[in-house]
Amino acid sequence: MNQESTSVDAAQVQRSLRFSKLPERIRLEETVEERPATSHDLESGAYNEDWWLIRMGGL
């Protein structure tokens, strides 16, 4: 009754395949997305680049 089982169940095989290596490295450039916070509508003149200064009472 003291026999060792050499068969491995399917779940163990999947775990060893999944966790046997580290994930691929992600470069820092791939983690950053750059886009403007507001769209510039230069034709109508609605965009004011000093808006934050006006709003905070700096002028």
All heavy atoms as TSV, in Angstrom:
chain	resi	resn	atom	element	x	y	z
A	1	MET	N	N	0.804	-1.188	0.000
A	1	MET	CA	C	0.000	0.000	0.000
A	1	MET	C	C	0.851	1.258	0.000
A	1	MET	O	O	0.317	2.329	-0.046
A	1	MET	CB	C	-0.910	0.011	1.208
A	1	MET	CG	C	-1.927	-1.050	1.210
A	1	MET	SD	S	-3.352	-0.370	1.966
A	1	MET	CE	C	-4.470	-1.663	1.645
A	2	ASN	N	N	2.110	1.112	0.078
A	2	ASN	CA	C	3.013	2.245	0.102
A	2	ASN	C	C	3.620	2.471	-1.290
A	2	ASN	O	O	4.817	2.540	-1.440
A	2	ASN	CB	C	4.115	1.985	1.128
A	2	ASN	CG	C	4.324	3.190	2.009
A	2	ASN	OD1	O	3.725	4.222	1.782
A	2	ASN	ND2	N	5.166	3.035	3.008
A	3	GLN	N	N	2.789	2.595	-2.284
A	3	GLN	CA	C	3.281	2.780	-3.639
A	3	GLN	C	C	3.262	4.264	-4.007
A	3	GLN	O	O	2.329	4.977	-3.695
A	3	GLN	CB	C	2.401	2.006	-4.629
A	3	GLN	CG	C	2.422	0.523	-4.400
A	3	GLN	CD	C	1.440	-0.176	-5.342
A	3	GLN	OE1	O	0.669	0.469	-6.009
A	3	GLN	NE2	N	1.499	-1.487	-5.359
A	4	GLU	N	N	4.307	4.671	-4.683
A	4	GLU	CA	C	4.372	6.056	-5.126
A	4	GLU	C	C	3.690	6.191	-6.483
A	4	GLU	O	O	3.923	5.388	-7.371
A	4	GLU	CB	C	5.815	6.519	-5.223
A	4	GLU	CG	C	6.506	6.628	-3.884
A	4	GLU	CD	C	7.895	7.178	-4.028
A	4	GLU	OE1	O	8.144	7.913	-4.989
A	4	GLU	OE2	O	8.723	6.862	-3.179
A	5	SER	N	N	2.904	7.197	-6.620
A	5	SER	CA	C	2.200	7.408	-7.875
A	5	SER	C	C	3.035	8.338	-8.752
A	5	SER	O	O	3.410	9.435	-8.341
A	5	SER	CB	C	0.827	8.021	-7.600
A	5	SER	OG	O	0.197	8.336	-8.810
A	6	THR	N	N	3.340	7.885	-9.942
A	6	THR	CA	C	4.128	8.707	-10.866
A	6	THR	C	C	3.243	9.498	-11.811
A	6	THR	O	O	3.729	10.331	-12.547
A	6	THR	CB	C	5.077	7.819	-11.690
A	6	THR	OG1	O	4.311	6.857	-12.398
A	6	THR	CG2	C	6.096	7.158	-10.790
A	7	SER	N	N	1.961	9.237	-11.798
A	7	SER	CA	C	1.062	9.996	-12.666
A	7	SER	C	C	0.745	11.342	-12.007
A	7	SER	O	O	0.614	11.455	-10.800
A	7	SER	CB	C	-0.223	9.219	-12.913
A	7	SER	OG	O	-0.935	9.076	-11.708
A	8	VAL	N	N	0.670	12.353	-12.850
A	8	VAL	CA	C	0.401	13.700	-12.371
A	8	VAL	C	C	-0.953	14.125	-12.928
A	8	VAL	O	O	-1.237	13.945	-14.105
A	8	VAL	CB	C	1.510	14.663	-12.840
A	8	VAL	CG1	C	1.243	16.067	-12.366
A	8	VAL	CG2	C	2.867	14.183	-12.360
A	9	ASP	N	N	-1.779	14.681	-12.078
A	9	ASP	CA	C	-3.100	15.074	-12.562
A	9	ASP	C	C	-3.019	16.300	-13.479
A	9	ASP	O	O	-2.027	17.020	-13.501
A	9	ASP	CB	C	-4.062	15.313	-11.396
A	9	ASP	CG	C	-3.612	16.445	-10.493
A	9	ASP	OD1	O	-2.438	16.806	-10.539
A	9	ASP	OD2	O	-4.456	16.963	-9.752
A	10	ALA	N	N	-4.060	16.532	-14.237
A	10	ALA	CA	C	-4.078	17.599	-15.246
A	10	ALA	C	C	-3.949	18.982	-14.616
A	10	ALA	O	O	-3.299	19.872	-15.174
A	10	ALA	CB	C	-5.354	17.510	-16.063
A	11	ALA	N	N	-4.539	19.175	-13.450
A	11	ALA	CA	C	-4.457	20.476	-12.788
A	11	ALA	C	C	-3.014	20.804	-12.400
A	11	ALA	O	O	-2.568	21.943	-12.530
A	11	ALA	CB	C	-5.352	20.497	-11.555
A	12	GLN	N	N	-2.286	19.822	-11.941
A	12	GLN	CA	C	-0.880	20.031	-11.584
A	12	GLN	C	C	-0.055	20.401	-12.810
A	12	GLN	O	O	0.827	21.249	-12.746
A	12	GLN	CB	C	-0.311	18.789	-10.905
A	12	GLN	CG	C	1.155	18.896	-10.537
A	12	GLN	CD	C	1.419	20.007	-9.539
A	12	GLN	OE1	O	0.579	20.313	-8.703
A	12	GLN	NE2	N	2.569	20.612	-9.641
A	13	VAL	N	N	-0.332	19.777	-13.931
A	13	VAL	CA	C	0.384	20.083	-15.172
A	13	VAL	C	C	0.108	21.521	-15.590
A	13	VAL	O	O	1.020	22.269	-15.947
A	13	VAL	CB	C	-0.022	19.100	-16.290
A	13	VAL	CG1	C	0.541	19.541	-17.631
A	13	VAL	CG2	C	0.442	17.707	-15.948
A	14	GLN	N	N	-1.146	21.953	-15.516
A	14	GLN	CA	C	-1.494	23.325	-15.873
A	14	GLN	C	C	-0.827	24.334	-14.944
A	14	GLN	O	O	-0.344	25.372	-15.382
A	14	GLN	CB	C	-3.008	23.517	-15.844
A	14	GLN	CG	C	-3.711	22.858	-17.003
A	14	GLN	CD	C	-5.210	23.047	-16.943
A	14	GLN	OE1	O	-5.764	23.391	-15.897
A	14	GLN	NE2	N	-5.865	22.809	-18.063
A	15	ARG	N	N	-0.796	24.035	-13.657
A	15	ARG	CA	C	-0.145	24.943	-12.708
A	15	ARG	C	C	1.345	25.060	-12.988
A	15	ARG	O	O	1.903	26.145	-12.971
A	15	ARG	CB	C	-0.368	24.461	-11.270
A	15	ARG	CG	C	-1.713	24.819	-10.713
A	15	ARG	CD	C	-1.761	24.596	-9.205
A	15	ARG	NE	N	-1.538	23.205	-8.834
A	15	ARG	CZ	C	-2.496	22.299	-8.755
A	15	ARG	NH1	N	-3.737	22.617	-9.010
A	15	ARG	NH2	N	-2.221	21.057	-8.411
A	16	SER	N	N	1.976	23.938	-13.262
A	16	SER	CA	C	3.415	23.995	-13.503
A	16	SER	C	C	3.731	24.732	-14.800
A	16	SER	O	O	4.726	25.444	-14.883
A	16	SER	CB	C	4.015	22.599	-13.519
A	16	SER	OG	O	3.602	21.897	-14.664
A	17	LEU	N	N	2.877	24.603	-15.812
A	17	LEU	CA	C	3.099	25.348	-17.054
A	17	LEU	C	C	2.860	26.843	-16.854
A	17	LEU	O	O	3.574	27.672	-17.402
A	17	LEU	CB	C	2.184	24.827	-18.159
A	17	LEU	CG	C	2.514	23.448	-18.713
A	17	LEU	CD1	C	1.452	23.017	-19.706
A	17	LEU	CD2	C	3.888	23.452	-19.359
A	18	ARG	N	N	1.867	27.180	-16.051
A	18	ARG	CA	C	1.534	28.588	-15.845
A	18	ARG	C	C	2.560	29.311	-14.976
A	18	ARG	O	O	2.930	30.438	-15.238
A	18	ARG	CB	C	0.164	28.684	-15.201
A	18	ARG	CG	C	-0.288	30.097	-14.982
A	18	ARG	CD	C	-1.680	30.158	-14.435
A	18	ARG	NE	N	-2.062	31.540	-14.202
A	18	ARG	CZ	C	-3.112	31.920	-13.526
A	18	ARG	NH1	N	-3.921	31.010	-13.027
A	18	ARG	NH2	N	-3.389	33.180	-13.339
A	19	PHE	N	N	3.009	28.658	-13.931
A	19	PHE	CA	C	3.880	29.320	-12.961
A	19	PHE	C	C	5.341	28.910	-13.072
A	19	PHE	O	O	6.138	29.246	-12.209
A	19	PHE	CB	C	3.374	29.043	-11.544
A	19	PHE	CG	C	1.996	29.578	-11.297
A	19	PHE	CD1	C	0.926	28.723	-11.103
A	19	PHE	CD2	C	1.770	30.936	-11.270
A	19	PHE	CE1	C	-0.339	29.201	-10.872
A	19	PHE	CE2	C	0.499	31.439	-11.032
A	19	PHE	CZ	C	-0.554	30.570	-10.844
A	20	SER	N	N	5.718	28.234	-14.121
A	20	SER	CA	C	7.104	27.773	-14.221
A	20	SER	C	C	8.056	28.849	-14.727
A	20	SER	O	O	9.267	28.696	-14.621
A	20	SER	CB	C	7.180	26.555	-15.144
A	20	SER	OG	O	6.804	26.915	-16.463
A	21	LYS	N	N	7.531	29.946	-15.254
A	21	LYS	CA	C	8.406	31.022	-15.721
A	21	LYS	C	C	7.780	32.369	-15.394
A	21	LYS	O	O	6.576	32.481	-15.179
A	21	LYS	CB	C	8.642	30.914	-17.231
A	21	LYS	CG	C	7.396	31.059	-18.050
A	21	LYS	CD	C	7.698	30.972	-19.528
A	21	LYS	CE	C	6.409	31.175	-20.319
A	21	LYS	NZ	N	6.641	31.248	-21.733
A	22	LEU	N	N	8.602	33.387	-15.363
A	22	LEU	CA	C	8.139	34.736	-15.085
A	22	LEU	C	C	7.436	35.309	-16.308
A	22	LEU	O	O	7.739	34.935	-17.439
A	22	LEU	CB	C	9.321	35.631	-14.720
A	22	LEU	CG	C	10.024	35.299	-13.412
A	22	LEU	CD1	C	11.265	36.160	-13.261
A	22	LEU	CD2	C	9.097	35.494	-12.240
A	23	PRO	N	N	6.510	36.249	-16.106
A	23	PRO	CA	C	5.876	36.886	-17.263
A	23	PRO	C	C	6.892	37.739	-18.030
A	23	PRO	O	O	7.941	38.114	-17.492
A	23	PRO	CB	C	4.789	37.758	-16.646
A	23	PRO	CG	C	5.129	37.889	-15.223
A	23	PRO	CD	C	5.977	36.720	-14.848
A	24	GLU	N	N	6.567	38.035	-19.269
A	24	GLU	CA	C	7.486	38.837	-20.069
A	24	GLU	C	C	7.600	40.233	-19.495
A	24	GLU	O	O	6.649	40.786	-18.956
A	24	GLU	CB	C	6.992	38.902	-21.512
A	24	GLU	CG	C	7.064	37.567	-22.204
A	24	GLU	CD	C	6.760	37.690	-23.678
A	24	GLU	OE1	O	6.964	38.779	-24.249
A	24	GLU	OE2	O	6.330	36.695	-24.257
A	25	ARG	N	N	8.769	40.799	-19.624
A	25	ARG	CA	C	9.056	42.108	-19.067
A	25	ARG	C	C	8.328	43.199	-19.851
A	25	ARG	O	O	8.275	43.179	-21.068
A	25	ARG	CB	C	10.552	42.355	-19.117
A	25	ARG	CG	C	10.985	43.560	-18.364
A	25	ARG	CD	C	12.491	43.650	-18.320
A	25	ARG	NE	N	12.869	44.660	-17.379
A	25	ARG	CZ	C	13.480	44.433	-16.249
A	25	ARG	NH1	N	13.821	43.214	-15.950
A	25	ARG	NH2	N	13.767	45.394	-15.424
A	26	ILE	N	N	7.772	44.176	-19.139
A	26	ILE	CA	C	7.087	45.309	-19.753
A	26	ILE	C	C	7.977	46.530	-19.609
A	26	ILE	O	O	8.395	46.879	-18.502
A	26	ILE	CB	C	5.727	45.566	-19.084
A	26	ILE	CG1	C	4.839	44.348	-19.241
A	26	ILE	CG2	C	5.064	46.798	-19.679
A	26	ILE	CD1	C	3.533	44.448	-18.507
A	27	ARG	N	N	8.269	47.166	-20.729
A	27	ARG	CA	C	9.118	48.356	-20.693
A	27	ARG	C	C	8.331	49.537	-20.145
A	27	ARG	O	O	7.110	49.600	-20.264
A	27	ARG	CB	C	9.630	48.681	-22.089
A	27	ARG	CG	C	10.517	47.604	-22.657
A	27	ARG	CD	C	11.116	48.032	-23.958
A	27	ARG	NE	N	10.149	48.798	-24.756
A	27	ARG	CZ	C	10.105	48.796	-26.067
A	27	ARG	NH1	N	10.951	48.081	-26.751
A	27	ARG	NH2	N	9.204	49.510	-26.715
A	28	LEU	N	N	9.032	50.495	-19.539
A	28	LEU	CA	C	8.385	51.660	-18.960
A	28	LEU	C	C	7.664	52.470	-20.027
A	28	LEU	O	O	6.594	53.022	-19.789
A	28	LEU	CB	C	9.428	52.535	-18.257
A	28	LEU	CG	C	8.888	53.771	-17.551
A	28	LEU	CD1	C	7.902	53.364	-16.458
A	28	LEU	CD2	C	10.011	54.586	-16.966
A	29	GLU	N	N	8.210	52.530	-21.236
A	29	GLU	CA	C	7.581	53.291	-22.312
A	29	GLU	C	C	6.210	52.728	-22.675
A	29	GLU	O	O	5.347	53.446	-23.172
A	29	GLU	CB	C	8.471	53.295	-23.559
A	29	GLU	CG	C	9.792	54.003	-23.378
A	29	GLU	CD	C	10.856	53.108	-22.766
A	29	GLU	OE1	O	10.768	51.871	-22.906
A	29	GLU	OE2	O	11.782	53.656	-22.131
A	30	GLU	N	N	6.009	51.449	-22.442
A	30	GLU	CA	C	4.742	50.824	-22.776
A	30	GLU	C	C	3.671	51.063	-21.713
A	30	GLU	O	O	2.505	50.757	-21.931
A	30	GLU	CB	C	4.940	49.326	-22.960
A	30	GLU	CG	C	5.821	48.986	-24.134
A	30	GLU	CD	C	6.137	47.508	-24.205
A	30	GLU	OE1	O	5.837	46.769	-23.247
A	30	GLU	OE2	O	6.709	47.096	-25.219
A	31	THR	N	N	4.040	51.605	-20.563
A	31	THR	CA	C	3.083	51.818	-19.484
A	31	THR	C	C	2.546	53.236	-19.441
A	31	THR	O	O	1.689	53.540	-18.621
A	31	THR	CB	C	3.724	51.507	-18.125
A	31	THR	OG1	O	4.807	52.418	-17.900
A	31	THR	CG2	C	4.221	50.081	-18.058
A	32	VAL	N	N	3.043	54.114	-20.301
A	32	VAL	CA	C	2.665	55.516	-20.273
A	32	VAL	C	C	1.895	55.868	-21.539
A	32	VAL	O	O	2.290	55.505	-22.633
A	32	VAL	CB	C	3.910	56.420	-20.160
A	32	VAL	CG1	C	3.520	57.882	-20.193
A	32	VAL	CG2	C	4.675	56.104	-18.894
A	33	GLU	N	N	0.796	56.573	-21.380
A	33	GLU	CA	C	0.034	57.063	-22.517
A	33	GLU	C	C	-0.012	58.572	-22.417
A	33	GLU	O	O	-0.469	59.124	-21.415
A	33	GLU	CB	C	-1.384	56.496	-22.505
A	33	GLU	CG	C	-2.242	57.007	-23.619
A	33	GLU	CD	C	-3.659	56.482	-23.542
A	33	GLU	OE1	O	-3.940	55.636	-22.696
A	33	GLU	OE2	O	-4.468	56.942	-24.359
A	34	GLU	N	N	0.456	59.240	-23.436
A	34	GLU	CA	C	0.460	60.694	-23.436
A	34	GLU	C	C	-0.587	61.210	-24.400
A	34	GLU	O	O	-0.623	60.833	-25.557
A	34	GLU	CB	C	1.834	61.220	-23.849
A	34	GLU	CG	C	2.917	60.908	-22.852
A	34	GLU	CD	C	4.254	61.507	-23.259
A	34	GLU	OE1	O	4.272	62.306	-24.212
A	34	GLU	OE2	O	5.245	61.169	-22.634
A	35	ARG	N	N	-1.442	62.070	-23.874
A	35	ARG	CA	C	-2.425	62.753	-24.705
A	35	ARG	C	C	-2.813	64.038	-23.997
A	35	ARG	O	O	-2.732	64.136	-22.765
A	35	ARG	CB	C	-3.634	61.872	-24.970
A	35	ARG	CG	C	-4.343	61.431	-23.738
A	35	ARG	CD	C	-5.484	60.529	-24.082
A	35	ARG	NE	N	-5.969	59.921	-22.847
A	35	ARG	CZ	C	-7.104	59.315	-22.730
A	35	ARG	NH1	N	-7.880	59.199	-23.760
A	35	ARG	NH2	N	-7.479	58.795	-21.589
A	36	PRO	N	N	-3.249	65.035	-24.741
A	36	PRO	CA	C	-3.598	66.309	-24.108
A	36	PRO	C	C	-4.819	66.157	-23.201
A	36	PRO	O	O	-5.733	65.379	-23.494
A	36	PRO	CB	C	-3.888	67.231	-25.287
A	36	PRO	CG	C	-4.104	66.347	-26.456
A	36	PRO	CD	C	-3.374	65.072	-26.185
A	37	ALA	N	N	-4.828	66.921	-22.123
A	37	ALA	CA	C	-5.934	66.848	-21.179
A	37	ALA	C	C	-7.200	67.451	-21.777
A	37	ALA	O	O	-8.293	66.979	-21.539
A	37	ALA	CB	C	-5.580	67.576	-19.890
A	38	THR	N	N	-7.057	68.508	-22.547
A	38	THR	CA	C	-8.185	69.119	-23.230
A	38	THR	C	C	-7.831	69.258	-24.697
A	38	THR	O	O	-6.677	69.444	-25.058
A	38	THR	CB	C	-8.511	70.513	-22.667
A	38	THR	OG1	O	-7.364	71.353	-22.796
A	38	THR	CG2	C	-8.921	70.438	-21.215
A	39	SER	N	N	-8.842	69.185	-25.520
A	39	SER	CA	C	-8.581	69.370	-26.943
A	39	SER	C	C	-8.470	70.865	-27.237
A	39	SER	O	O	-9.248	71.669	-26.733
A	39	SER	CB	C	-9.691	68.736	-27.770
A	39	SER	OG	O	-10.926	69.331	-27.442
A	40	HIS	N	N	-7.510	71.211	-28.040
A	40	HIS	CA	C	-7.278	72.610	-28.378
A	40	HIS	C	C	-8.182	73.010	-29.527
A	40	HIS	O	O	-8.096	72.465	-30.623
A	40	HIS	CB	C	-5.813	72.823	-28.769
A	40	HIS	CG	C	-4.867	72.515	-27.654
A	40	HIS	ND1	N	-4.682	73.357	-26.596
A	40	HIS	CD2	C	-4.075	71.448	-27.424
A	40	HIS	CE1	C	-3.808	72.828	-25.766
A	40	HIS	NE2	N	-3.434	71.664	-26.240
A	41	ASP	N	N	-9.068	73.948	-29.268
A	41	ASP	CA	C	-9.954	74.465	-30.298
A	41	ASP	C	C	-9.466	75.866	-30.629
A	41	ASP	O	O	-9.970	76.859	-30.113
A	41	ASP	CB	C	-11.396	74.466	-29.793
A	41	ASP	CG	C	-12.384	74.822	-30.879
A	41	ASP	OD1	O	-11.976	74.854	-32.057
A	41	ASP	OD2	O	-13.556	75.061	-30.548
A	42	LEU	N	N	-8.480	75.931	-31.487
A	42	LEU	CA	C	-7.856	77.210	-31.801
A	42	LEU	C	C	-8.721	78.066	-32.722
A	42	LEU	O	O	-8.577	79.284	-32.741
A	42	LEU	CB	C	-6.484	76.976	-32.434
A	42	LEU	CG	C	-5.486	76.233	-31.545
A	42	LEU	CD1	C	-4.195	75.974	-32.296
A	42	LEU	CD2	C	-5.215	77.014	-30.281
A	43	GLU	N	N	-9.622	77.467	-33.468
A	43	GLU	CA	C	-10.443	78.227	-34.402
A	43	GLU	C	C	-11.436	79.131	-33.684
A	43	GLU	O	O	-11.631	80.282	-34.070
A	43	GLU	CB	C	-11.178	77.284	-35.339
A	43	GLU	CG	C	-10.248	76.548	-36.274
A	43	GLU	CD	C	-10.995	75.589	-37.185
A	43	GLU	OE1	O	-12.236	75.606	-37.168
A	43	GLU	OE2	O	-10.329	74.841	-37.900
A	44	SER	N	N	-12.064	78.640	-32.640
A	44	SER	CA	C	-13.062	79.455	-31.944
A	44	SER	C	C	-12.431	80.332	-30.858
A	44	SER	O	O	-13.083	81.232	-30.340
A	44	SER	CB	C	-14.128	78.568	-31.322
A	44	SER	OG	O	-13.572	77.817	-30.264
A	45	GLY	N	N	-11.209	80.048	-30.478
A	45	GLY	CA	C	-10.556	80.832	-29.444
A	45	GLY	C	C	-11.047	80.492	-28.052
A	45	GLY	O	O	-10.845	81.255	-27.113
A	46	ALA	N	N	-11.703	79.352	-27.884
A	46	ALA	CA	C	-12.269	78.975	-26.593
A	46	ALA	C	C	-11.206	78.488	-25.621
A	46	ALA	O	O	-11.405	78.522	-24.417
A	46	ALA	CB	C	-13.324	77.894	-26.777
A	47	TYR	N	N	-10.062	78.045	-26.117
A	47	TYR	CA	C	-9.022	77.505	-25.244
A	47	TYR	C	C	-8.164	78.635	-24.697
A	47	TYR	O	O	-7.700	79.502	-25.434
A	47	TYR	CB	C	-8.154	76.519	-26.023
A	47	TYR	CG	C	-7.031	75.952	-25.190
A	47	TYR	CD1	C	-7.275	74.986	-24.244
A	47	TYR	CD2	C	-5.726	76.405	-25.346
A	47	TYR	CE1	C	-6.253	74.462	-23.467
A	47	TYR	CE2	C	-4.698	75.893	-24.574
A	47	TYR	CZ	C	-4.969	74.922	-23.644
A	47	TYR	OH	O	-3.960	74.422	-22.880
A	48	ASN	N	N	-7.969	78.656	-23.396
A	48	ASN	CA	C	-7.133	79.664	-22.753
A	48	ASN	C	C	-6.096	78.917	-21.938
A	48	ASN	O	O	-6.426	78.262	-20.949
A	48	ASN	CB	C	-7.989	80.571	-21.871
A	48	ASN	CG	C	-7.180	81.698	-21.243
A	48	ASN	OD1	O	-5.963	81.742	-21.378
A	48	ASN	ND2	N	-7.859	82.601	-20.562
A	49	GLU	N	N	-4.835	79.031	-22.316
A	49	GLU	CA	C	-3.788	78.282	-21.622
A	49	GLU	C	C	-3.513	78.797	-20.224
A	49	GLU	O	O	-2.914	78.112	-19.407
A	49	GLU	CB	C	-2.505	78.276	-22.445
A	49	GLU	CG	C	-1.918	79.640	-22.674
A	49	GLU	CD	C	-0.722	79.605	-23.602
A	49	GLU	OE1	O	-0.588	78.651	-24.386
A	49	GLU	OE2	O	0.083	80.540	-23.520
A	50	ASP	N	N	-3.973	79.993	-19.896
A	50	ASP	CA	C	-3.798	80.543	-18.548
A	50	ASP	C	C	-5.049	80.376	-17.699
A	50	ASP	O	O	-5.197	81.019	-16.673
A	50	ASP	CB	C	-3.428	82.025	-18.627
A	50	ASP	CG	C	-2.054	82.251	-19.209
A	50	ASP	OD1	O	-1.186	81.393	-18.974
A	50	ASP	OD2	O	-1.849	83.256	-19.905
A	51	TRP	N	N	-5.946	79.489	-18.100
A	51	TRP	CA	C	-7.198	79.303	-17.373
A	51	TRP	C	C	-6.964	78.929	-15.920
A	51	TRP	O	O	-7.613	79.457	-15.021
A	51	TRP	CB	C	-8.020	78.210	-18.055
A	51	TRP	CG	C	-9.273	77.908	-17.310
A	51	TRP	CD1	C	-10.460	78.548	-17.417
A	51	TRP	CD2	C	-9.451	76.905	-16.311
A	51	TRP	NE1	N	-11.376	78.006	-16.563
A	51	TRP	CE2	C	-10.788	76.994	-15.861
A	51	TRP	CE3	C	-8.628	75.953	-15.745
A	51	TRP	CZ2	C	-11.303	76.157	-14.882
A	51	TRP	CZ3	C	-9.140	75.117	-14.767
A	51	TRP	CH2	C	-10.460	75.228	-14.342
A	52	TRP	N	N	-6.019	78.012	-15.676
A	52	TRP	CA	C	-5.771	77.575	-14.302
A	52	TRP	C	C	-5.303	78.728	-13.436
A	52	TRP	O	O	-5.669	78.844	-12.275
A	52	TRP	CB	C	-4.741	76.457	-14.282
A	52	TRP	CG	C	-3.381	76.888	-14.710
A	52	TRP	CD1	C	-2.887	76.907	-15.964
A	52	TRP	CD2	C	-2.347	77.392	-13.861
A	52	TRP	NE1	N	-1.607	77.392	-15.973
A	52	TRP	CE2	C	-1.239	77.701	-14.698
A	52	TRP	CE3	C	-2.231	77.620	-12.506
A	52	TRP	CZ2	C	-0.057	78.220	-14.190
A	52	TRP	CZ3	C	-1.047	78.141	-12.002
A	52	TRP	CH2	C	0.014	78.434	-12.858
A	53	LEU	N	N	-4.524	79.653	-14.016
A	53	LEU	CA	C	-4.014	80.784	-13.253
A	53	LEU	C	C	-5.153	81.761	-12.944
A	53	LEU	O	O	-5.253	82.282	-11.826
A	53	LEU	CB	C	-2.926	81.481	-14.060
A	53	LEU	CG	C	-2.121	82.566	-13.366
A	53	LEU	CD1	C	-1.436	82.010	-12.125
A	53	LEU	CD2	C	-1.096	83.153	-14.305
A	54	ILE	N	N	-6.040	81.963	-13.913
A	54	ILE	CA	C	-7.186	82.844	-13.698
A	54	ILE	C	C	-8.117	82.232	-12.661
A	54	ILE	O	O	-8.599	82.897	-11.748
A	54	ILE	CB	C	-7.928	83.086	-15.016
A	54	ILE	CG1	C	-7.013	83.843	-15.994
A	54	ILE	CG2	C	-9.212	83.849	-14.798
A	54	ILE	CD1	C	-7.523	83.865	-17.419
A	55	ARG	N	N	-8.375	80.947	-12.782
A	55	ARG	CA	C	-9.317	80.256	-11.904
A	55	ARG	C	C	-8.828	80.251	-10.448
A	55	ARG	O	O	-9.632	80.366	-9.518
A	55	ARG	CB	C	-9.473	78.818	-12.402
A	55	ARG	CG	C	-10.317	77.970	-11.558
A	55	ARG	CD	C	-11.745	78.073	-11.967
A	55	ARG	NE	N	-12.508	77.048	-11.273
A	55	ARG	CZ	C	-13.758	77.185	-10.953
A	55	ARG	NH1	N	-14.424	78.244	-11.300
A	55	ARG	NH2	N	-14.380	76.238	-10.307
A	56	MET	N	N	-7.533	80.129	-10.245
A	56	MET	CA	C	-6.996	80.072	-8.892
A	56	MET	C	C	-6.715	81.459	-8.308
A	56	MET	O	O	-6.167	81.578	-7.219
A	56	MET	CB	C	-5.703	79.248	-8.872
A	56	MET	CG	C	-5.894	77.806	-9.268
A	56	MET	SD	S	-7.071	77.027	-8.158
A	56	MET	CE	C	-7.531	75.610	-9.079
A	57	GLY	N	N	-7.073	82.513	-9.031
A	57	GLY	CA	C	-6.946	83.867	-8.507
A	57	GLY	C	C	-5.557	84.439	-8.575
A	57	GLY	O	O	-5.206	85.328	-7.798
A	58	GLY	N	N	-4.763	83.959	-9.510
A	58	GLY	CA	C	-3.401	84.457	-9.626
A	58	GLY	C	C	-3.272	85.745	-10.435
A	58	GLY	O	O	-2.256	86.408	-10.379
A	59	LEU	N	N	-4.323	86.115	-11.168
A	59	LEU	CA	C	-4.246	87.342	-11.968
A	59	LEU	C	C	-5.101	88.426	-11.424
A	59	LEU	O	O	-6.087	88.323	-10.877
A	59	LEU	CB	C	-4.652	87.050	-13.428
A	59	LEU	CG	C	-3.653	86.221	-14.206
A	59	LEU	CD1	C	-4.201	85.953	-15.618
A	59	LEU	CD2	C	-2.309	86.896	-14.321
